[in-house]
Amino acid sequence: MLTIRCPYCGERTHTEFTFMGDASKTRPADDAPEAAWFDHVFLRDNKRGPLREIWQHNLGCRGFVVIERDLVTHAIAAAGPLPEAAS
């Protein structure tokens, strides 16, 4: 079981959170071609090692948290609030 540190509520189990996606993907511009949107919405890399992810604390404060998690060991190296510019 993963333990995620919510910056607002403290440590909680992952069952209180919902995975929202890869925090390292950049959203295309609104007028980007359809191919760019297809890549953004449907294509994912199958990465090994550390990855920045967005999680929402659904059963708590409902805030968004960015964590850096190793996809091999599931160890969480860092957690913090979602920056305003990314939301």
N, C-alpha and C positions, 0 to 999 in steps of 0.2 A: 504494500500500500504506500502510495506517495504521500508525503506531508508537504504541503505548500504553505509558505509564510505569506499571508495576506498583509499588505502594508497598513491596513486599517483595522483588522480583527485579530491578527496574530496567527499562530500556526493552526492549520486545519487539515483534515484529510482531503484527498483529491475528490472524494465522493460529493463534497459540497461545491465543487467547481465544474464548469463546462469548458471543454477545450474549444477555443475559437479560431485557431489557425496559426500559421507560421508568421512570426513577427518580422522576419527578415524580408518577406516579399513586399515589393513596392506596388502600390495601386497605380494602374495606368491612368493617364489623363482622361477626362470625360469624353474628349473627341478622338481618342486613340482608335486605331483600326480594330475591326472585329477580331482579327487574329491575336492581337495583344490581350484583349479581354478574354478570349478563349484560353490562352496560356495562363492568365492570372487565376481564372476561376477553376479550371479543370486539371491542369498539369501540375504535378508535384514531383520533386526529387525524392528518392529514397535514400536519405542521408544517414551516415553513421557518425557518431560523435556529437559534439555540442550543437544545440539548436536553440534559437530564441523563439518562444511560443507565447501566445496570448491566451489567457484563461479568464473566465468571468466567475466571480464568487456568487453563484446563484442562490445558495442557501444561507447566505450571510448578508454582507453589505451591498451586494450586486455590483461592486466595483470591478474594474478590469485590472489584471495583474500581468506583467511581462516576466516570464521566468526563463532562465537559461538552464536547459536540462540536457544531460548526456543521453542520447537515444540508445546507447548500448547498456549502460549501467543504471539508468534512470536517476542518477544522482543530480540533485538540483544545486547548481553553483551560485545562483543569484536570483533574487526576486524583487520586484519594485512596481510602482504604479505605472500605468500606461501613460506615456507623455501626451499632453493635450494635442500636440501637432499631429499625432498618429490616430487620434480617435475620430 
